[in-house]
Amino acid sequence: MPEKSEKSPSGASKPPNEDVVSYGERPSDLEEIRMGVWSILKTRKKTTAATFKLRDTLDSWTTSVREKSAIVTPFIKDVYVSVGPALFLVYTLSSLATNLEMALYLHLSNNLLQQIEATLLSGKPDPWAVCRALGLHAFFFVLLSTLIRWNMNRIEPTLRTRLKMHLQSKILKTHLSLDLPTFKEKNTRYDVNSNDGFNAFCDVLETINIIISIVSQMLFVRGLASHAGGDDGGLRLAMLCLASPWFVLTESRDLWKETFAVFAHNKSYLRSSALYYLATNDACKQDVLANDASDYLYKEYEEASEVYKTIPDDNAVTLYGRANTPFRSLRAVFLRDLPLFAYVLECLFYPERFSVATLAMLQQTFGQLRYTFERMQTHRKVMVSNIDAIKKLYDGMTVDHAVETGTLAYPAANEAGEKMKQGMKVELKDVSFAYPGDSEAREVLQNVSFTIPASSLVVIVGSNGSGKSSLVKLLSNLYRPKSGEIFIDHHPINSYRASDLRKATGLLSQDHYIFPMTVGESIGVGDPENAKNGARIQEATRLGLASEYVDKLPKKLDEVLVPMLTNYASQSFKDCEPFKDYLNKVEKVAEMSGGEKQRLGAARTFMRILSGNLKLLVVDEPTSAMDAEAERQIFKQLREMREGMTTILVTHRFGNLTRHADLILCMKDGKLVESGTHAEMMAKDGEYCRLYNIQAEGFAPDKTEEMDEAS
């Protein structure tokens, strides 16, 4: 399907840019519009006759209002409950009152001008009438509106905090309930911010306020014109006020009205962005310096940015909304001033209706109406975004999980009601697996079948890319297979409650995250029921070989190694060396070696083992950054503590482990190629024997060295 030529803001067609990334043929019901460095994908719309445009617009608005109301209604009820009835009502009523103040201001200003005009026309000054109008203006508009706004500003922080904490609780609960594949899925990523809640609440109030402002100002225009020219003239003038905003709302090119997606297609723009990221990102700095790549990156950035220097990279929504011709703007300006022209023409035919005060107030009111409608146009885009965020919040509470859960309890109890004391039996039958979201759907595991007896010690070996880590994720109940079945103690894994399986399964990997809490609590989380048990935490720290590291910390187990970063400062504060030095100590993240992190991770896992709840422990390269002696001690303690627990070990350095294993599984290219004991698999002289001998050669004396010693 041919792609559309790019159009410049002036409307002139440009040939398709050759410097474009291609993502293959797009769906037939999508059209692509290239603007600047961006590709805009939007659904195709059937061309409709002009006579049906008004009806289509009204239908679209009706549908939108209905959809948004279904989201807003439960949300407002939630706000009412979370912040409290009194605070909710005071803030809401104050907000609504502030938007009546413009109509009140116009009314009081009109009274004041009418009094002044009547005084000038009659030639008989009435200072008390003018002072009374001026006093009412000052009291209602200045004093009352100031007090209302002051009260809103006073209670807003409390309302914001209460709502934020309420929504954060919901977000936290939803995040914690998500399984790993659902959490990582790009399209269902639950990235709602609790601040969006207060913004959405303000948006709802703003929408109501805008409607009140428009209605009150329209009524004022009708009343003002009716006083000068009768009811018919007032109604006619009020209707003409709607012409300009209606045109702006229906004729403007607004991408947010469409179903659309945007991405950059320009190769030079993408490359320059990538080079800029490499040069400015903290995570990349070490590699850039280590490879002496600074000059290269700068040179390549200059070349890449030079290519697209004449191509706009403004926001795609802004580019789309720009007018190609001035005619639409001219029509909007004409319609904007149409009510004023109508009033002037009417006064030419009926001079007795003319009033300087009325003309001045109409001009001011028309200007205020234009501002209110522009405010509505701008606000609508922001409101859609924030309401969609609230929709995501509520949708996230009912999202379908990729890891299915059943109703069967684990571990099962015997007839006497006692929990089983043996480890977990695991059986895989023709299991294939591909990571969700992989565009190529590559199977990292293919038709894998094996049985792991209860309470056995199993070692999984294989070269890099053989599928060991993917197998670990399945055995740890983090993912489900693409095809095939997994059985736990003779029952399908989906038949058990996922929460029970998580409680009975432990995972010790090479990359354990250090939680932003005290060292003690970070270890104690391994057994939530004993997370504050000091003696248990001390024992787990000793078993994980982390005691020596913890004892060197200033606050021992109470030290926070990775604090939450909240500080910020003005540049003048940072420029002052004493202040800067002190700020660097605030919320400082501790520097830890890979081995120290792995010891703390091991301590957390030993905390889980000490709980007595584990029936399956999966260990994936947990000592890759430790020295040989520490690795030996960790594995020794794991073997000694595996009573009543099935233990699966994955490691590259498996020489000492396989001799103790009840079963060895050898993986290659995502397939199980061999299984058995060490003696059985060495006798086969296959893949396992090859891997074992490669490791053994590293410890065997070099033949040339033996010859040198012999000579």
Secondary structure as GFF3:
##gff-version 3
##sequence-region A 1 711
A	DSSP	beta_strand	6	7	.	.	.	ID=ss1
A	DSSP	beta_strand	13	14	.	.	.	ID=ss2
A	DSSP	beta_strand	30	35	.	.	.	ID=ss3
A	DSSP	beta_strand	38	43	.	.	.	ID=ss4
A	DSSP	three_ten_helix	50	52	.	.	.	ID=ss5
A	DSSP	alpha_helix	53	83	.	.	.	ID=ss6
A	DSSP	alpha_helix	85	98	.	.	.	ID=ss7
A	DSSP	alpha_helix	101	122	.	.	.	ID=ss8
A	DSSP	alpha_helix	127	137	.	.	.	ID=ss9
A	DSSP	pi_helix	138	144	.	.	.	ID=ss10
A	DSSP	alpha_helix	145	177	.	.	.	ID=ss11
A	DSSP	alpha_helix	180	184	.	.	.	ID=ss12
A	DSSP	three_ten_helix	186	188	.	.	.	ID=ss13
A	DSSP	alpha_helix	195	240	.	.	.	ID=ss14
A	DSSP	alpha_helix	243	251	.	.	.	ID=ss15
A	DSSP	three_ten_helix	255	257	.	.	.	ID=ss16
A	DSSP	beta_strand	260	264	.	.	.	ID=ss17
A	DSSP	alpha_helix	267	280	.	.	.	ID=ss18
A	DSSP	alpha_helix	282	290	.	.	.	ID=ss19
A	DSSP	alpha_helix	294	307	.	.	.	ID=ss20
A	DSSP	alpha_helix	316	321	.	.	.	ID=ss21
A	DSSP	alpha_helix	327	336	.	.	.	ID=ss22
A	DSSP	alpha_helix	338	349	.	.	.	ID=ss23
A	DSSP	three_ten_helix	351	353	.	.	.	ID=ss24
A	DSSP	alpha_helix	356	396	.	.	.	ID=ss25
A	DSSP	beta_strand	426	433	.	.	.	ID=ss26
A	DSSP	beta_strand	445	452	.	.	.	ID=ss27
A	DSSP	beta_strand	457	461	.	.	.	ID=ss28
A	DSSP	alpha_helix	468	475	.	.	.	ID=ss29
A	DSSP	beta_strand	483	488	.	.	.	ID=ss30
A	DSSP	beta_strand	491	492	.	.	.	ID=ss31
A	DSSP	three_ten_helix	493	495	.	.	.	ID=ss32
A	DSSP	alpha_helix	498	504	.	.	.	ID=ss33
A	DSSP	beta_strand	505	509	.	.	.	ID=ss34
A	DSSP	alpha_helix	519	524	.	.	.	ID=ss35
A	DSSP	three_ten_helix	528	530	.	.	.	ID=ss36
A	DSSP	alpha_helix	534	543	.	.	.	ID=ss37
A	DSSP	alpha_helix	547	551	.	.	.	ID=ss38
A	DSSP	three_ten_helix	556	558	.	.	.	ID=ss39
A	DSSP	alpha_helix	571	575	.	.	.	ID=ss40
A	DSSP	alpha_helix	577	585	.	.	.	ID=ss41
A	DSSP	alpha_helix	594	611	.	.	.	ID=ss42
A	DSSP	beta_strand	616	620	.	.	.	ID=ss43
A	DSSP	alpha_helix	628	640	.	.	.	ID=ss44
A	DSSP	beta_strand	646	650	.	.	.	ID=ss45
A	DSSP	alpha_helix	655	658	.	.	.	ID=ss46
A	DSSP	beta_strand	663	668	.	.	.	ID=ss47
A	DSSP	beta_strand	671	676	.	.	.	ID=ss48
A	DSSP	alpha_helix	678	684	.	.	.	ID=ss49
A	DSSP	alpha_helix	687	697	.	.	.	ID=ss50
A	DSSP	alpha_helix	703	710	.	.	.	ID=ss51
###
